Amino acid sequence: MNEEDLENLKVGDKIIDFGRVYRIFKVNKKKKSSQGRLIHFRPFYKKVNNRDLICTIPEENLSKTNMRRPLKKKEIKELLKDFLSPLESAESVNYDQAKKVIATNDLSAMINSTKNLYYSRKIEGKDFTVSQKRIFNSLIGRIAEESAFVLGKKPEEIKEKINNSLKKGLKKLPPKDPSEK
């Protein structure tokens, strides 16, 4: 996070970390030191596996992370439109790289990685393996969570929209050979 975002964090603010939306519920001074604050946050969308999760981070460490504020509505809409346009070419996919994209907390990179995973498997005419499907679903889930929060919709609605857009984009891909239709 940049310096001006750090100064302005308060209770109720939302932050994004690893593609997940978190709500700040407490900000207090550290007990042992007179400087800095301790930021307490929890998942905005509660699930079975994170219902009781509470995170804290010293304010001075925020700049060392990839945490950020949610994107603006206009930015989210533009990025979601990107799912409709197919990739120029679906490159061979490195699934370890796709996992690393999640850690960058970069929504645009997550979208490109998702499209690349989807189109490379569909062009090859194969289904995802279990681990590949897990990575693909993780990317879509993280994209959908931030998008749903910003657009005021349910994550499931956004996931469905993403899957439909990927299918439409697949139809727009040119055939592999000129003789194919």
N, C-alpha and C positions, 0 to 999 in steps of 0.2 A: 504494500500500500504506500502511496506517496505521503509526504509529510503533512499536507493540509488535511487529508482524510483522517490521519491519525489523531489530530487535535480535536476533530469534530465527532468522534465516536461517542454515542450516548445510548442509554437504555432504549430499546425498541428498534434500533437500527438493525438492518440486515447486512450480512456479509456472505461472500461466496468463498468456499474452500473446497478444493478437489471437486468442483462442480456441484456441491451441495449448498443449500441455502440454510444459514444459521441466523438466529435472532439473539441479539445481545440482551441479556436480562439483568445484568448487574455490572456496575463499574465502580471499583473502589480503590482507595490508596492501599499500597502494600504495607503490611504491618511492620516489617523489619526495616524498611527503608523509607526515607522521607520523599524520595523522588519516584515518579512513575505511578501508573495505575495498573490494576489487574482487570482484564476484560474477561467476563464470564459469558459464555454463549452456549446455546443448545440448538439442535435441529429444528427448523421451522416445520418441516413435514415429518411427523412422527411415524415411525414404522416399528414393527415388532422388535427388530434388532437394535434400534437406537432410541427407544422410548425413554430410557432413563439416562441417556448420555448427557454429560455436562462437561464442557471444555473451558479451560482458562488459558490465557496467554498474557504475559507482561506486555504492556503497551510498547515498550522499547524494542520488543522482538517482532512486532508486526511487520516492520520493514524488511525483515529477513525471510518472510514467507511469501507465498503467491496469493494470499488472501486479497480480496478486492470487494468493492461494492458491486451490487447488481448492475448490469447494463441497463441502458435506457430503453423504453418501449420501442422507439423507432429503430434502434440498433438490433434489438431482438427480432423484430419483424423482417428487417433486411436479411439477417442471418438465416432465418427460417425459410425465406424465399430461395435461398441458395440450395436447398434440398431439391428443388424442382429442376435445377440445371444439372445435367449429368457432367461427370468429370470428363476432361478431354481424353484421358486414357486412365484406365484403372491399373495402377502399378501393382507389381507383386507386393503382397502385404507382409509386413513384419509385425507380428502381433505383440512383440515386446515393445516396439515403438508406439503402438496404439495404447498400451498400458501407460507408457510414459507421458503421453499427451494428456491423460487425465490429471496427472500431477502438475502440469503446467497451468491448469486452471484457465486455459485460453479457449473460450467457446468456439471461436472460428476454427481453430485447429482441431477441436473435437468434432465439429461438423465435417470438415474435410476428411478426417480419419474414418468417421462413420460411413461416409459416402464411399470412400476407397474400399473399406472392408466389404460393404454390401455389393458394390458393383464387381469387384474382383471375384467374389464367390459366384455371383449370378452369371457373369460372363463365362466362367469356367463350367457352369452348369452343375455346380455342386452345392450341397447344403453345408452349413456351418458344422464344425465339430462342436462338442460340448463346451470346450474351453473357448473356442472362437465365438460361439453364441453368447457366452457369459461376458466376454469383453465388449461385443457389439451391444448387448442389452445394457451394460454398464454405461457405455457412452451415451446411448439414447436416453437412459434414465437421468443422467446428469444434465444433458441438454434440456430435457423436458422439465426438470425441476426448476431451473432458473427461469426458463421461458414461461412456465405456468405461473410462477410467482409474479413476474413482471407484468404479464398480460392478464392476471386475475382469473386464470382458468385452472382446471384440475390437471395434474401431470399426465393422467391417463388420456385426456383429450389431446394433449400435445404429442404424446407418443403415437397415438393413432394418426394424427396429422403428418408426423414425420414419416411413418411407415407408408402411408398413402403417397406422399411426395416422392419417396425413394422409388416406389413402383412406377409412378408417372415418369420420373426421370429415366428409369431403365428403358421405358418404351421409346424415349427420345434418342437413345444411343444408336449410332450408326452400326450396321452389321459388320462383323469381322472381315468378311470378304465381300467384294462388290457383287458377287453372284448370289450372296445370301439375301433373303428378304425377311 
